[in-house]
Amino acid sequence: MKTLLQMNTIFLSMIMEAIPFVLLGVLISGLIQSFITERWIARIMPKNRFLSSLFGCSVGILFPSCECGIVPITRRLLGKGVPLNAGIAFMLTGPIVNPIVLFSTYIAFGNDWRVVAIRAGMAFAVALVVSMTVAYFFPVLPLRGSEHLTAATSEQPIVVSGKRTPLIPRLGSVLLHAVDEFFSVGKYLVLGAFIAAAMQTFIPTSSLLHIGSNPVMASLVMMALAFTMSLCSEADAFIASSFRSTFSMGALSAFLVFGPMIDIKNTLMLLGSFRSKFVIALIALVSICTLAGSLIVGRLVG
């Protein structure tokens, strides 16, 4: 009975800490969805491949959305002429480098800006390398149903409505989008918090310490946890912080970066939007780069 009460306490504390950030995140995501168009982003996209990847990595600051909604946004961006490398860079970094996620990371790790810098910097580096690589190996846009489009541009005309939607209906769509996204991601937050609480309660710390003694294995374990938990990026830092006494910063960085880029729910969405060969290559590249980045972080931080 005491063990169950302990697990319940851990579980509730994680939920209570994370909910405000999830609410704020989905509300701002709704505002972005309704008031900022993909056409505007496509218009200001640099033509140079490297610069467009840098732009794609950075523009996520303007899109406070978790990974749950990033795949359909990316597909729309690619369909409106955004280069593949820039679209993938945005898709990978968007759920991590936006202010809501970075601030929640800051709070979750006890007001530690170092963790925020590690998470954002590693996400930026991984996305840059992966986006440039996939653009090189996939010259044809790998969207399903786009066999004749190049990866550099979709070459589709941008259709603009002649009338602007009135403000009130647009605000209504903001709320609808926020509510839908909240209930969509909320179940994954609850499940992830429950799994994390159960692990802390029932798995002996000595077992986790044994796994974490090897930097490579520790990072792989945390990446596997991030994938299976499928947490919202606006709340995953609270789960990661609960493992601070068990895993090194290198392994925690693997959890914080890999999860928002690749998890169960967005893998299914990727398979629905992109060809399977591309999705497999993307997951492999993200895995390799995240592992390498976590080992570098572990070496530098100690």
Phi, psi and omega per residue, in radians:
M1 nan -0.770 3.132
K2 -1.069 -0.675 3.139
T3 -1.127 -0.733 3.128
L4 -1.148 -0.670 3.097
L5 -1.131 -0.661 3.102
Q6 -1.122 -0.776 3.110
M7 -1.090 -0.725 3.141
N8 -1.097 -0.677 3.129
T9 -1.135 -0.782 3.124
I10 -1.097 -0.779 -3.126
F11 -1.045 -0.854 -3.102
L12 -1.158 -0.649 3.139
S13 -1.119 -0.677 3.094
M14 -1.125 -0.771 -3.121
I15 -1.115 -0.791 -3.101
M16 -1.136 -0.608 3.116
E17 -1.250 -0.611 -3.000
A18 -1.503 -0.578 -3.002
I19 -0.958 -0.801 -3.126
P20 -1.007 -0.674 -3.118
F21 -1.269 -0.597 3.077
V22 -1.146 -0.765 3.127
L23 -1.066 -0.818 3.139
L24 -1.114 -0.704 -3.126
G25 -1.109 -0.795 -3.099
V26 -1.238 -0.522 3.108
L27 -1.184 -0.818 3.119
I28 -1.171 -0.602 3.072
S29 -1.057 -0.698 3.099
G30 -1.120 -0.672 3.095
L31 -1.112 -0.760 3.121
I32 -1.111 -0.748 -3.104
Q33 -1.050 -0.630 -3.020
S34 -1.647 -0.455 -2.992
F35 -1.995 -0.251 3.103
I36 -2.031 2.139 -3.065
T37 -1.635 2.640 3.057
E38 -1.126 -0.510 -3.138
R39 -1.065 -0.683 3.136
W40 -1.102 -0.717 3.132
I41 -1.184 -0.750 -3.140
A42 -1.071 -0.584 -3.098
R43 -1.178 -0.587 -3.070
I44 -1.726 0.170 -3.100
M45 -1.231 2.232 3.073
P46 -1.084 2.606 -3.120
K47 -1.412 -0.567 3.132
N48 -1.148 2.363 -3.048
R49 -1.092 -0.800 -3.121
F50 -1.135 -0.775 -3.138
L51 -1.149 -0.628 3.126
S52 -1.202 -0.572 3.051
S53 -1.163 -0.744 3.081
L54 -1.058 -0.725 3.113
F55 -1.104 -0.778 3.129
G56 -1.067 -0.667 3.109
C57 -1.150 -0.574 -3.026
S58 -1.551 -0.507 -3.008
V59 -1.202 -0.251 3.078
G60 -1.050 -0.350 3.088
I61 -1.045 -0.499 -3.117
L62 -1.553 -0.102 -3.077
F63 -2.111 1.417 -3.138
P64 -1.267 1.158 -3.132
S65 -2.151 2.517 3.101
C66 -1.406 3.107 -3.057
E67 -1.173 -0.229 -3.114
C68 -1.101 -0.579 -3.093
G69 -1.953 0.102 -3.019
I70 -1.341 -0.542 -3.093
V71 -1.153 -0.877 3.108
P72 -1.103 -0.592 3.083
I73 -1.115 -0.765 -3.141
T74 -1.104 -0.720 3.120
R75 -1.066 -0.721 3.110
R76 -1.142 -0.685 3.117
L77 -1.088 -0.801 3.125
L78 -1.113 -0.674 3.137
G79 -1.185 -0.311 -3.132
K80 -1.825 0.231 3.003
G81 1.891 -0.012 3.097
V82 -1.258 2.303 -3.134
P83 -1.033 2.648 -3.104
L84 -0.991 -0.794 -3.089
N85 -1.086 -0.697 3.134
A86 -1.216 -0.697 3.127
G87 -1.113 -0.747 3.134
I88 -1.211 -0.678 3.091
A89 -1.043 -0.745 3.095
F90 -1.138 -0.768 -3.106
M91 -1.066 -0.655 -3.089
L92 -1.381 -0.664 -3.070
T93 -1.604 -0.469 -3.069
G94 -0.853 -0.800 -3.128
P95 -1.290 -0.035 -3.046
I96 -2.027 -0.795 -2.978
V97 -1.545 0.001 3.124
N98 -1.279 2.665 -3.002
P99 -1.009 -0.612 -3.108
I100 -1.113 -0.802 -3.126
V101 -1.168 -0.743 -3.127
L102 -1.152 -0.669 3.128
F103 -1.223 -0.681 3.097
S104 -1.137 -0.588 3.066
T105 -1.135 -0.731 3.109
Y106 -1.025 -0.799 -3.138
I107 -1.200 -0.774 -3.059
A108 -1.087 -0.602 -3.109
F109 -1.740 0.556 3.010
G110 1.166 0.790 3.110
N111 1.020 0.747 -3.114
D112 -1.840 1.832 -3.135
W113 -1.205 -0.368 3.141
R114 -1.091 -0.738 3.125
V115 -1.131 -0.693 3.103
V116 -1.051 -0.795 -3.129
A117 -1.136 -0.691 3.125
I118 -1.124 -0.786 -3.111
R119 -1.128 -0.847 -3.110
A120 -1.167 -0.761 -3.120
G121 -1.132 -0.745 3.135
M122 -1.195 -0.703 3.102
A123 -1.082 -0.737 -3.141
F124 -1.076 -0.808 -3.111
A125 -1.146 -0.787 -3.141
V126 -1.082 -0.820 -3.117
A127 -1.111 -0.675 -3.122
L128 -1.120 -0.817 -3.132
V129 -1.147 -0.808 -3.100
V130 -1.130 -0.779 -3.087
S131 -1.127 -0.713 3.116
M132 -1.171 -0.638 -3.108
T133 -1.221 -0.829 -3.111
V134 -1.153 -0.573 3.113
A135 -1.157 -0.571 3.134
Y136 -1.244 -0.735 -3.065
F137 -1.518 -0.217 -3.137
F138 -2.211 1.373 3.132
P139 -1.191 -0.383 3.082
V140 -1.721 2.323 -3.104
L141 -0.987 2.101 -3.018
P142 -1.479 0.375 3.053
L143 -1.227 2.530 3.065
R144 -1.163 2.281 -3.137
G145 1.423 0.348 3.137
S146 -2.265 0.831 -3.007
E147 -1.047 -0.488 -3.001
H148 -1.842 0.184 -3.119
L149 -1.774 2.442 3.106
T150 -1.419 2.810 3.133
A151 -1.315 -0.331 -3.125
A152 -1.265 -0.629 3.128
T153 -2.741 2.535 3.139
S154 -1.377 -0.307 3.123
E155 1.004 0.522 3.089
Q156 -1.771 2.426 3.125
P157 -1.200 2.583 3.110
I158 -1.630 2.087 -3.106
V159 -1.688 2.184 -3.107
V160 -2.030 2.263 3.119
S161 -1.240 2.512 -3.115
G162 -1.323 -0.269 -3.108
K163 -2.057 2.430 3.088
R164 -1.536 2.327 3.129
T165 -1.114 2.327 3.131
P166 -0.999 2.746 -3.035
L167 -1.105 -0.782 -3.054
I168 -1.066 -0.862 3.080
P169 -1.041 -0.593 3.133
R170 -1.195 -0.682 3.076
L171 -1.144 -0.635 3.072
G172 -1.096 -0.676 3.117
S173 -1.181 -0.541 3.070
V174 -1.054 -0.841 -3.121
L175 -1.149 -0.729 3.131
L176 -1.089 -0.765 3.120
H177 -1.093 -0.758 -3.121
A178 -1.112 -0.754 -3.139
V179 -1.122 -0.813 -3.139
D180 -1.047 -0.789 -3.106
E181 -1.191 -0.637 3.138
F182 -1.067 -0.830 -3.140
F183 -1.243 -0.470 3.107
S184 -1.204 -0.781 -3.082
V185 -1.536 -0.384 -3.073
G186 -1.044 -0.678 -3.110
K187 -1.160 -0.574 3.111
Y188 -1.263 -0.618 3.064
L189 -1.086 -0.822 -3.131
V190 -1.075 -0.795 3.139
L191 -1.103 -0.772 -3.138
G192 -1.117 -0.742 3.116
A193 -1.113 -0.678 3.121
F194 -1.127 -0.778 3.127
I195 -1.094 -0.782 -3.128
A196 -1.113 -0.733 3.127
A197 -1.131 -0.720 3.124
A198 -1.128 -0.704 3.126
M199 -1.101 -0.763 -3.134
Q200 -1.168 -0.530 -3.077
T201 -1.468 -0.731 -2.969
F202 -1.825 -0.368 3.130
I203 -1.618 2.157 -3.132
P204 -1.013 2.386 -3.139
T205 -1.033 -0.575 -3.125
S206 -1.074 -0.593 3.124
S207 -1.171 -0.766 3.119
L208 -1.173 -0.657 3.109
L209 -1.111 -0.635 3.108
H210 -1.129 -0.738 3.100
I211 -1.145 -0.722 -3.083
G212 -1.321 -0.097 -3.122
S213 -1.239 -0.410 3.089
N214 -1.758 2.037 -3.058
P215 -0.995 -0.726 -3.127
V216 -1.143 -0.834 -3.127
M217 -1.134 -0.679 -3.141
A218 -1.089 -0.763 3.125
S219 -1.142 -0.713 3.124
L220 -1.127 -0.688 3.111
V221 -1.101 -0.774 -3.130
M222 -1.200 -0.595 3.064
M223 -1.150 -0.704 3.110
A224 -1.127 -0.697 3.100
L225 -1.112 -0.759 -3.136
A226 -1.078 -0.692 -3.139
F227 -1.158 -0.813 -3.057
T228 -1.326 -0.574 3.134
M229 -1.247 -0.564 3.124
S230 0.881 0.927 -3.088
L231 -1.402 2.704 2.987
C232 -1.201 2.384 -3.089
S233 -1.153 -0.341 3.108
E234 -1.347 -0.151 -3.098
A235 -2.262 -0.184 -3.020
D236 -1.159 -0.406 3.135
A237 -1.108 -0.546 3.123
F238 -1.199 -0.584 3.073
I239 -1.258 -0.780 -3.128
A240 -1.072 -0.691 -3.101
S241 -1.123 -0.408 3.125
S242 -1.239 -0.239 3.125
F243 -1.756 0.178 -3.059
R244 -1.043 -0.614 -3.095
S245 -1.390 -0.136 -3.067
T246 -1.911 -0.730 -3.065
F247 -1.999 2.711 3.135
S248 -1.309 2.949 3.117
M249 -1.113 -0.566 3.097
G250 -1.061 -0.828 3.127
A251 -1.169 -0.679 3.117
L252 -1.129 -0.643 3.107
S253 -1.131 -0.601 3.078
A254 -1.091 -0.721 3.106
F255 -1.121 -0.785 -3.057
L256 -1.234 -0.451 -3.105
V257 -1.690 -0.774 -3.051
F258 -1.193 -0.770 -3.077
G259 -0.965 -0.898 3.129
P260 -1.164 -0.383 3.134
M261 -1.492 -0.774 -3.084
I262 -2.415 2.034 2.984
D263 -2.507 -3.076 -3.047
I264 -1.089 -0.840 -3.036
K265 -1.204 -0.705 -3.114
N266 -1.420 -0.302 2.998
T267 -1.133 -0.740 3.099
L268 -1.111 -0.682 3.111
M269 -1.206 -0.632 3.080
L270 -1.088 -0.759 3.138
L271 -1.137 -0.475 3.101
G272 -1.383 -0.348 -3.085
S273 -1.881 -0.558 -3.072
F274 -2.069 2.815 3.087
R275 -1.192 2.598 -3.032
S276 -1.034 -0.708 -3.139
K277 -1.039 -0.709 3.125
F278 -1.171 -0.751 -3.116
V279 -1.099 -0.733 3.111
I280 -1.088 -0.783 3.123
A281 -1.107 -0.717 3.141
L282 -1.093 -0.813 -3.141
I283 -1.106 -0.724 3.136
A284 -1.099 -0.788 -3.132
L285 -1.127 -0.776 3.122
V286 -1.088 -0.700 3.140
S287 -1.104 -0.831 -3.109
I288 -1.122 -0.819 -3.107
C289 -1.167 -0.675 3.115
T290 -1.154 -0.742 3.107
L291 -1.067 -0.816 3.126
A292 -1.077 -0.753 3.128
G293 -1.107 -0.691 -3.140
S294 -1.168 -0.612 3.104
L295 -1.200 -0.647 3.080
I296 -1.144 -0.774 3.108
V297 -1.049 -0.788 3.126
G298 -1.047 -0.673 3.131
R299 -1.215 -0.711 -3.093
L300 -1.320 -0.717 -3.099
V301 -1.389 -0.630 3.139
G302 1.508 nan nan
